[in-house]
Amino acid sequence: MNEFGIGVLGFGTVGAGVVQGLQDNGDLIASRLGVQPVVRAIADLDLTTDRGVHVNPDLLTTDAEAVIDNPDINVIVELIGGTNIARDFITRALEAGKPVVTANKALLAKHGEELFALAESKSTEIYFGASVGGGIPIIRALREGLIANHVHSIHGILNGTCNYILTRMEEDGMAFDTVLAEAQEKGFAEADPALDIDGMDTAHKAVILGRLAYGLHASLDDITIEGIRGLSEADIKLARGLGYRIKLLAIVKKVGSEIDVRVHPAMVPLDHVIASIRGVFNAVLVDGDMTGDTLYYGKGAGREPTASTVIGDIGDIMKNLQAGSARRFPPSGNGVGTVSLMSPGDVRTRYYLRLSLLDQPGTLSQVAATLGEHGISIASVLQQESHAGDYVPVVVVTHEAVESDCDAAIQSIMQLDVVHDRPVRIRIEE
């Protein structure tokens, strides 16, 4: 049986999972594909830490370039992370005509176009199934399984840390900071959680999904990115009372000839399938014109789930090279017709606004008038009992409105003498 040489760059959590998976299930893969996968080299700066997997010491090296240049290695698996040295190594591999497998969402979101173009010029390919959703096969589904569909929309819960925090806040009435500390203790959140809780990790994935579904080349600088930092348990509770649950969503959808891409906390109806996703799990809901809604659910991170997807990509490349059919599918997706990114200010949605208002006659009419001046109509108002003269929380739910109008209305509301603190705004995604 022919052997297929694999070079692994990065021997951290996922890298060790890939090596372990190939050791444990290599014969199974060979029986299914007719080619034996063989790890021929592993590069990492740290060669002493125990990764929980036994490897021949002769396979270990600190010289990643030597791994890339090794003629007995057929595919390079980049699991270093970051956007600098990983970019250099992937570029070197593609220049040599070697296919690459990566889980590097940040790199692909920022530099994907140049890397995909380089792969095409060298008649090779980049596989990146583990870059979005860990063990969930959403990349494969969009690139292959749903190829007959016009994609209407994608709604994704793509960060397990944030979903865990929101779940605990709702189910146990815990404060954000308390749950974050718990998540860090359990290993669900990094010591520096900014990438997760400020929405950037999810935004990287949203950009990749937009590229696959529509061929859209969006910049992170041009989309709305909001995280869950400091989200109040009061809003979690109020949302539940209104029939909604708050989730951090990646939203990618076609509106006319434009693509709406954004990441932010959103209220979704309690009976919506996305609202049922709990804990550290991820889910992606895709609405296609032929399939209708399809849901992809599972573990979005972790050693084994992510490694499983990486190995699946290696298997695809093995078969592609064996059959002489590299580049079977475009790596960055193909749009239908010409599309452009929708300006964040043009987005239309409904809004939940929680305001701290002086409890006196005429206060609410001032707020309603201000909203009306900006073309925003009120669907409902919720005010709990209070004592006259106090500032009290008042929730206003609007009908659909334009984002730029809502921005302007909030600025105007903040100028009212009866308003204390900046209004809390959460978008509603039905």
Secondary structure, DSSP 8 states (H G I E B T S, - for coil): --EEEEEEE--SHHHHHHHHHHHHHHHHHHHHHSSEEEEEEEE-S--SS--SS---GGGEES-HHHHHH-TT--EEEE---SSSHHHHHHHHHHHTT--EEE--HHHHHHHHHHHHHHHHHTT--EE-GGGTTTT-THHHIIIIITTT--EEEEEEE--HHHHHHHHHHHHH---HHHHHHHHHHTTSS-SS-HHHHTSHHHHHHHHHHHHHHH-----GGGSEE---TT--HHHHHHHHHTTEEEEEEEEEEEETTEEEEEEEEEEEETTSGGGG--TTEEEEEEEETTTEEEEEEEE-SSHHHHHHHHHHHHHHHHHHHHHT---SS-TT---SS--EE--GGG-EEEEEEEEEEE-STTHHHHHHHHHHHTT--EEEEEE----TTSEEEEEEEE-SEEHHHHHHHHHHHTTSTTEEEEEEEEEE--
